Amino acid sequence: PSLPVIEPSEAARKNGALFTTPEPKIAIHLPLRNRTEFPVTQNWVEKLEPIYPHVDVPTTLREMLGWCEGNPSRLKTRRGIRRFITNWLQSEEEKHGGQAR
């Protein structure tokens, strides 16, 4: 037996409702060297927190934003920003009781 096929409504097809994915929640935007911003998603923050359990990741990201604002000539590229973030978090982890690599 075949199952009935339910087609989307014309309105749903026109506005693309079937193909939209929810926008990720952004925890913070960090400025980049090319004058754009890198969005740090809440999902990534939640992945980083168990990796760096001795670090308050959201607070540390705000500290990174402050550093970026104060050091515009040392801003990172889109290619290097993730490494900047994880290196900073690793350093904080080691300062606050985490194991060194």
C-alpha positions in Angstrom: 0.0 0.0 0.0 1.3 3.4 -0.8 1.2 6.3 1.6 -0.5 9.6 0.6 1.9 12.4 -0.3 1.3 15.6 1.5 2.5 18.6 -0.5 3.5 21.8 1.3 1.2 24.7 0.9 1.9 27.3 -1.8 2.6 29.9 0.9 5.2 27.6 2.6 6.9 27.0 -0.7 7.1 30.7 -1.5 8.6 31.8 1.7 11.0 28.9 2.1 9.5 27.8 5.4 10.4 24.2 4.7 14.1 24.9 4.2 14.8 27.3 7.0 16.9 26.3 10.0 16.9 28.2 13.3 19.5 30.9 13.5 22.1 29.9 16.1 22.1 32.0 19.2 25.2 34.3 19.3 26.9 34.6 22.7 29.3 37.3 21.6 30.8 38.9 18.5 34.6 39.4 18.4 36.0 42.0 16.0 38.4 40.7 13.3 41.3 42.4 11.5 39.2 42.8 8.3 36.7 44.9 10.2 34.1 42.2 10.3 33.1 40.2 13.3 33.4 36.6 14.4 30.1 35.3 16.0 30.8 32.9 18.9 27.7 30.8 19.1 26.1 29.7 22.4 26.4 26.1 21.1 30.2 26.5 20.9 30.4 28.1 24.3 28.5 25.0 25.7 31.0 22.7 24.0 34.0 24.7 25.5 32.7 24.7 29.0 33.4 21.1 29.8 36.8 21.3 28.1 37.8 24.2 30.4 35.9 23.4 33.6 37.9 25.9 35.8 37.1 28.8 33.5 34.0 31.0 33.3 33.8 30.8 29.5 31.3 33.6 28.9 33.1 36.0 31.2 36.5 35.2 29.6 35.0 35.8 26.1 34.0 39.3 27.4 37.6 39.8 28.5 38.7 38.8 25.0 36.3 41.4 23.6 37.9 44.0 25.9 41.3 43.0 24.8 40.3 43.3 21.1 38.9 46.7 21.7 42.1 47.8 23.4 44.4 46.3 20.9 43.0 47.1 17.5 46.4 46.6 15.8 46.6 43.1 17.1 43.2 41.8 16.0 43.0 38.3 14.7 42.0 37.0 11.3 39.0 34.8 10.6 41.4 31.9 10.2 43.2 32.6 13.5 40.4 33.6 15.8 39.4 30.1 17.0 43.0 29.4 17.9 43.2 32.7 19.8 40.1 31.8 21.8 41.1 28.3 22.6 44.7 29.3 23.5 43.3 32.0 25.9 40.9 29.5 27.5 43.7 27.0 27.9 45.9 29.6 29.6 43.1 30.5 32.0 42.4 26.8 32.7 46.0 26.3 33.7 46.0 29.4 35.9 42.9 28.3 37.8 43.7 24.7 38.6 43.5 22.9 35.3 46.2 20.6 34.1 48.9 21.8 31.8 49.2 20.1 28.4 
